[in-house]
């Protein structure tokens, strides 16, 4: 019986063998290669564990632990996990660990010193025996994992790393795998450990294990090393746990560390060290979008002009550069005024891409769909608008087929469905988008709130926003608070909306105070400072509109002045000032403010429509001029329901009742179909 002979060397009629017995018997650490063991394997199906162990001992002259390790492997290979685990637990790894470490040190030293005639003492364990025990620990970890004991499995895995790293603190020398499978199993343990910690729910330990694999000289091949780097980046991005960054680590956050890892991987792809992996690009795109650095350093117009030159006639003789065209399509998709240029960029990519560029094709269809949708919203022709909407849906659906796990595609598809009043489909898209993002960003929840608000269910939309506030980051929380205020205004709750804006502005001020105390970190907060500044400007402008509608003109003026201090040349601020004058029937002063707004941005539609409304109040003689302003506004924004409404009023006062009815109907449908939060 096993329990009766623990730790003793078995003695047979043959001469006593050294610990090299496993090597001389042709047993590798990865499996049984001996014909003798192969013959005995069929017998093991019908006999008990004790008898099998006894038979193996008689045939192979194994000591107790080696026999256990070999038998445990056989049980594991048959799928008898409980039996394998029972056998492995009989091996006293704690007692063997010093011997294994000594063996690795001595054997590696002997490899380096063979020319000097040094001999390894017979008492030192062989490397094949070391490999057999390391394999036993690894198979024990695998057994525990498959039985659902992930934490215990991780602890076993960690033993392997501790043994090897204690013996080889400067890393595993090259060529060690030629004599045994120690290196191979060490690498398996290295990659398995973080996965086990993750399954156990200990994400800090998982991240630490990934870092351990990267900072130690472990001789991982380029493919496996890239796999570890990608897995760590993914966990840092999506685990929702801010990992500790021990000094003097340069990354200051999970996002920063993930971006550095992904950039390293992209450099490896560029130089051909590893193959193209679209997941790397997906993770990098997501990470950069979180920190607001995915755009061309805030100079999108300049970047777009350069990309136009790249694709121009003068460069036609050179080989087309697909990534440049794709970037052009992306930049254009962010600005409706460049919709047609974005369509042209995207179509060029589709013409040039082949089956090897599926990642590019999926991304291109996404940007093409967005650009088609933007083009539809500025089209004056009903037939053209219908055609563009159709092309938008086709492109986005193609993108969903190519990139069915991309939340950005689901977001864009949901947004387009909402605009086209396919609210059921938009709701489904929003749910899928939220599930894909899984709490890592609130973009999906914002889309869901927009869809629900488009159904005039403002209270439900506010509930969605309040839920998202609980999981939002700092900048996202500010955006959601503004969204909540819009919903409160839609529910005719101006006091509640004002309180929400007060909270938003106080959070911005609190963060500004923190930044003032840490001026050395200004470069870190640069993108956040810009986002906060824009949100603060919008908040004061929103408050000015609320106070204006409620007749609190003094408060409205204060809010306008606050907004102008942030950005003096903001067309909306001057427009808000004009609305304050208009509500007080100060028409001339209002026209001056609207004129300043239009001098800053000639195509600012709200001021164009407001100018027409003031002119209408000055008498029927001003109707032709007012009509021209309204028609110009509709050329810029065919979906502006206020422009259609005022055209209806002019037609009604001129006696054209049929035409007035058509204009009123258009205004009603557009107001109903437009999301209540379109200003967001």
Buried (B, 14 or more C-beta within 10 A) or exposed (E): EBEEBBEEEBEEEEEEBBBBBBBEBEBBBEEBEBEBBEEBBEEBEEEEBEEBBBBBBEBBBBBBBBBBBBBBBBBBEEEBBEBBBBBBEBBEBEEBBEBBBBBBBBBBEBBEEEEEEEEBEEEBBBBBBBBBBBBBBBBBBBBBBBEEBBBBBBBBBBBBBEBBBBBBEEEBEEEBBEBBBBBBBBBBBBBBBBBBBBBBEBBEBBBBBBBBBBEBEBBBEEEBBBBBBBBBBBBBBBBEBEBEBEEEEEBEBBBBBBBBBBBBBBEBBEEEEBEBBBBBBBBBBBBBBBBBBBBBEEEBEEBBEBBEEBBEEEEEEEEBBBEBBBBBBBBBBBBBEBBBBBBBBBBBBBEBBEEEBBBBBBBBBBBBBBBBBBBBBBBEEEEEBEBBBEBBBBBBBBBBEBBEEBBBBBBBBBBBBBBBBBBEBBBBBBBBBBEBBEBBBBBBBBBBBBBBBBBEBBEBBBBBBBBBBEBBEEBBBBBBBBBBBBBBBBBEBBEBBBEBBBBBBEBBEEBBEEBEEEEEEEEBBBBBBEBBBEBBBBBBBBBBBBBBEBEBBEBBBBBBEBBBEBBEEBBBBBBBBBBBBBBBEBBEBBBBBBBBBBEBBEBBBBBBBBBBBBBBEBEEEBBEBBBEBBBBBBBBBBBBBBBBBBBBBBBBEEEBEEBBEBBBEBBBBBBEBBBBBEEE
